Amino acid sequence: MVDLFRKKHPEIEVNVQIVPWQTMIQQIVLAAGAGKSPDVAMASDRGLTTLVKAGAISPLNDYVGKNWTKEQKEDWLLPQKNAIYEGRQMGVYWHTLIGNLL
């Protein structure tokens, strides 16, 4: 996935850091507190509430679905409403395994 992205967007630097799932949420919260959050993180929906409450992630409303058709907005295997908090899109399901968000 990263190689395809780099090929399509050579102007964007991608640095992949592998973090154990057991500590991912805590590490994102700590990084945000230090002002060193990742631009994109893959996490489970079980950790999303913690990230939102900690202020460790930013809403995606300005990026996700902005220019999508109605059909594209409804074309999800999992309900996107589970990633919306107070009207803010805080994640996007990217995988068919339940619980995988970007």
C-alpha positions in Angstrom: 0.0 0.0 0.0 2.8 2.4 0.9 4.7 1.7 -2.3 1.7 2.4 -4.4 1.1 5.7 -2.5 4.7 6.7 -2.9 4.6 6.0 -6.7 1.4 8.1 -7.1 2.6 10.9 -4.8 6.4 11.1 -4.9 6.3 14.6 -3.5 4.9 13.3 -0.1 7.4 11.7 2.3 6.1 8.6 4.0 7.8 7.2 7.1 6.2 4.0 8.4 6.6 3.2 12.0 5.4 -0.1 13.3 4.0 0.0 16.8 2.6 -2.9 18.8 -1.2 -2.9 18.8 -1.2 -3.3 22.6 0.5 0.1 23.1 -0.7 2.0 19.9 -3.4 4.2 21.6 -1.2 5.2 24.5 1.7 6.0 22.2 -0.5 8.2 20.0 -1.8 10.1 23.1 1.7 10.6 24.4 3.0 11.7 21.0 0.1 14.2 20.7 0.9 15.6 24.1 4.5 16.1 23.0 3.3 17.8 19.7 4.7 14.9 17.7 1.5 13.1 16.5 1.6 11.1 13.3 -0.2 12.5 10.3 -2.0 9.2 9.8 -2.4 6.3 12.2 -4.1 3.0 11.9 -6.0 2.0 15.0 -9.0 0.0 16.2 -12.4 1.6 16.8 -12.1 0.5 20.4 -9.3 3.1 20.9 -11.0 5.9 19.0 -13.0 7.2 22.0 -9.8 7.4 24.0 -8.1 9.3 21.2 -11.0 11.7 20.8 -11.3 12.4 24.5 -7.6 13.0 24.8 -7.6 15.5 21.9 -5.0 13.4 20.2 -6.6 13.3 16.8 -8.2 15.8 14.5 -11.5 15.7 12.6 -11.5 14.6 9.0 -14.6 16.5 7.9 -12.5 18.7 5.5 -10.9 15.7 3.8 -13.3 12.7 3.9 -16.2 12.7 1.6 -16.0 16.4 0.7 -16.3 15.8 -3.1 -18.0 12.4 -2.9 -21.3 11.6 -4.6 -24.2 10.4 -2.4 -23.6 6.9 -3.6 -19.9 7.0 -2.6 -20.8 8.3 0.9 -23.1 5.4 1.4 -20.8 2.7 -0.1 -19.3 1.3 3.1 -19.3 -2.2 4.5 -19.3 -0.9 8.1 -21.3 2.1 9.4 -19.2 5.2 9.3 -21.5 6.7 12.0 -19.4 4.7 14.5 -16.5 7.0 13.7 -18.4 10.3 14.2 -18.3 12.1 17.5 -20.4 15.3 18.0 -20.8 15.7 14.2 -17.0 15.3 13.6 -15.7 12.5 11.4 -12.8 11.2 13.5 -11.8 8.1 11.6 -12.5 6.1 8.4 -13.1 2.3 8.3 -10.5 1.1 5.8 -10.7 -2.7 6.1 -13.4 -5.3 6.2 -12.2 -6.7 9.5 -14.4 -5.1 12.1 -12.7 -2.4 14.0 -9.9 -1.2 11.7 -9.9 2.6 11.3 -7.6 5.2 9.8 
